[in-house]
C-alpha cells in the first residue's frame, strides 16, 4: 500500500492504495462515485470509462499509479443534473437511455473522440463507438445524441 | 386461456399472469414444472399487501401528494414512468405530485415477477394499480358529494381539487378529504377507468424522470449501494459444469491483504475481503480442488443430441387429429428443420447485490425481478424465516430476463451471513456469462401440406428444447447456480409421453403458428384459417442453466414459423405478404401486417427476387408477424437487407415495425422499446451464440461471445404505432425482437434464393447456404 494522489473532477484525493489497483475501484469504492462502472473488468465494454488528458481510458484495466497526478474526469464531472454538459443535454433531448448502465462509457467515449475530431464523419463516429456496448441497444438514440452534440459544438 | 376462464379468474382476484404462473397444466415448454410450485404456493405471498385493497396501491398525504405502490419494477423499459402517468391520470393530479415505489417487501404488493411483457396488461387494465386509481378517484368524489350533499355528477375534479360545478366557492383538496388516512376500500370492479378520449397525461410522450440522474452519473444502481462497514465478496465457481468441491486450501490466501474470510458451503465457494480488488485477487489465488466435470455433449452435433434426448416431457398445444390424413391428401408436402442456439442475456454490467444478514434478520438490496420470491428463496438459502428478510429492489444493468440477478443475491446473502457484516458482490464477467440461465436452444421441425391451388391444408410443428432451472419461484432457489451449489435442486423435468390432449388453448410460447385455427373444444382460438394442425413440444434436460431471455421460446418458434411460411409462399410462387393475409383470420394481426407493408412500400411479388445475381452485393426484403404469446400484442416487421455474397456479411438497412398493443400509454417509451428490441434482435440473429468444449462454457466475455457494438451501421428504423383505445392494454417490450430473425432470414432468401435455417446468420453459415443454392 502507498499514498496515491488522484485528481478527480477538479478535486485532489490522497488514498492509501496498492499502486496496482485498477483506477475503477478507487473511483467507485474509495471515492464512491457512481459514474464509472464495472462492466467486464477486461477493457472490452467501456462501462468503466473515464477521461484522462483528453483520452477515453478504461479505468478497470488502468492501475492507479499510471494516472496519479493526472486530471481525471468522470461522468459526474461533466455536469450535474442542474448544470448538464452539452453532450449530456444532447442525450437528454434525444432521450437516449434504457437501463442507462452503459451511459457513462458511451458519453465519455463519444466526448473524448469528438473533442479531438470535431469534423468526424458518421463512419468515423461509428468506428470510434465500436469499442462500447449498449446491450439494451439504444443505438438509434445514442448515435443521434452524439451527432447532435457534434453539430451543436460545431456552431 | 379462454376469455370466460380469464374473466372468472379475474373475478376471483387473479391477474392473467397469476393464472399463467399457477396453472401447471397450461404452461408449456421451459416453464412447465415451475408453475406447479406456484400452484402449491397459490398466488401472492402470505403477508404481502392485499391486491384487492386500495391502500395496497395508493396513499394520499396531507399535502395532497400521491404515493403509488407497485409490484412491477423499472428495468430500463420505462414502465415506472407509464405507471406514474396512469396514477396521475386516474386521480387527476399532475405527474409531479405522484411518487412511485416499486418492489420492496416492506411496502409493495406481490405481483410475482416483472417479466413476460406482463406489466402493461397487469397494471393498466381492469385490475391492480389502474383499478385502484379508478376506485380511489370515485371514492374521493363520493366523499366530497356527501360533504356538500350534491350528486357526484355535480362535481369536477382537476389538479387534486374537487369543486362543485355551479358553486366554485365549494372546493376541497384530496389532502383535506383523506390526507394521511387509509381508504379502507376494496378495489371496485365497477369503478370507471378514465376513457382514453379524456386522457391528458396517459398516452403522452412523458419523459422518464430518472433520465437526468442517469445521464449525469448520479443514479443509484444496486452496484452503487454502500452500507456502513460494508465488505466485498467474490465467488469461485466450478471450473467445469458438474464439478464438485474436494477441498479448499484456506491457507492459500491467508497472507493476501484484506482477506476477511473464506466461505465454503457444500459446493459454494467464496470469500470476503475489505476491498473489491482484494477480493478479486484473492478469489483468483484461492486453491480449490474440484472433481472433474460431468462432461458435455459435443457442440458440433448438439442439435442431433437434443433431438435424441430421453426422457422428454411432451405437450400438445393443438391437435386436430387429422394431420397425417390431410398430409397424405395434399398435392405437395414441405418439410424444414430450424435450429436456434442457446443465447445469453449478457447484461453489460455483471450482476451485483448487497446483503446485510444480522443474526436471524436480513436486509437485501437486489436487482431481482421478483422481490417476494427472492425473499422466500433467500430465506431458504440462509435457513431463516422469510418474514425476517427485507428485500428491496434496486436497479441493475438491463437484464432482458433472468440474468445473474437472483444468483448473485444468494451469493451476497451467503457471504454476509458468514461474516455478520454487509457484503457487496459483483460477479466477474466470466462468472456472469458462464453460469447464467441461457435462453433456450431449439430444434423445430415444420411440415405442411398444400392443396392443388397452393393453399395450406395442414401444418405440423414439432420441437425439442432443453431446460434446466428457471427463475426462482417462491420455493425454488435451486433454479439458479448458487442454489444448486448449496444443495437445492432445480425444478425436475417430469417426464410425460405421450402428451395428453390439450384441454384449453394456450399459445404463451407461440408454439402455435399464426396461420392455423387453434381449435380447442370446437372453438377457433388461433389467428389463422388452417384447420388441420398439430403442435407438439418436447422438453428435455439441458446440460446448461436455462431461463427466460427476452421473448423466450417465442423468438425461436416465430423464427421457424415465419420463415417456413415464406418457404411455403415461395413454393407456390405467391407474394409472401398476400400469402400470409390469405391464411390469417384475425383482423388485428392482419392490421399490423398491412400497416408494416404499407409503410415499407412493400414490393409485392414472390421471393426470391427474379434473376438473382449469384455474386457481389444483393438486396432483399422479408416480412414476419406475430400475436405475441397468443394474446399479448400484435406486431409485424419488414426488414430490408444487403447480402455481400463474397464475404457472407449481412447488413440490415431498413426495418419497419407496426405495433398494436391496445391503448398506448407512452408513445416515446414504446418507440424506445421497439427500436431497442429490433437491434437486440439483429445482434442475436446475426452473431450471438453460446459455445462450449467438453467440460465448460467457452463464451464467457465479449471477445468470445459476440454482440453488435454501439457503433455498427444501424438500419433506419420506422415505427408505425396503431393506437387501439377500445382494446385492452397488452405487452409491448418483446414484440419487435420476436420478429427480427425471421424478417432478416426471409430478406436474405429474397435477396439470394438461399434459405438459412440456423441462427445466428454468421458469414460462414451464409456462405454455406449460398454455396448450397440450386
Interface residues (C-beta under 8 A of the other chain):
Chain A: X1 X18 X21 X22 X25 X28 X29 X32 X33 X34 X35 X37 X38 X39 X40 X41 X42 X44 X45 X47 X74 X75 X76 X78 X79 X80 X81 X84 X88 X91 X92 X95 X97 X98 X99 X100 X101 X102 X103 X104 X106 X107 X125 X126 X127 X128 X129 X130 X131 X132 X133 X134 X135 X136 X137 X138 X139 X140 X141 X142 X143
Chain B: X75 X76 X77 X78 X207 X208 X210 X211 X212 X213 X214 X215 X216 X217 X218 X219 X220 X221 X223 X224 X226 X232 X257 X275 X276 X277 X280 X346 X347 X348 X349 X350 X395 X396 X397 X398 X400 X426 X428 X429 X668 X672 X675 X676 X677 X678 X679 X680 X683 X701 X702 X703 X707 X708 X709 X710 X711 X712 X713 X714 X717
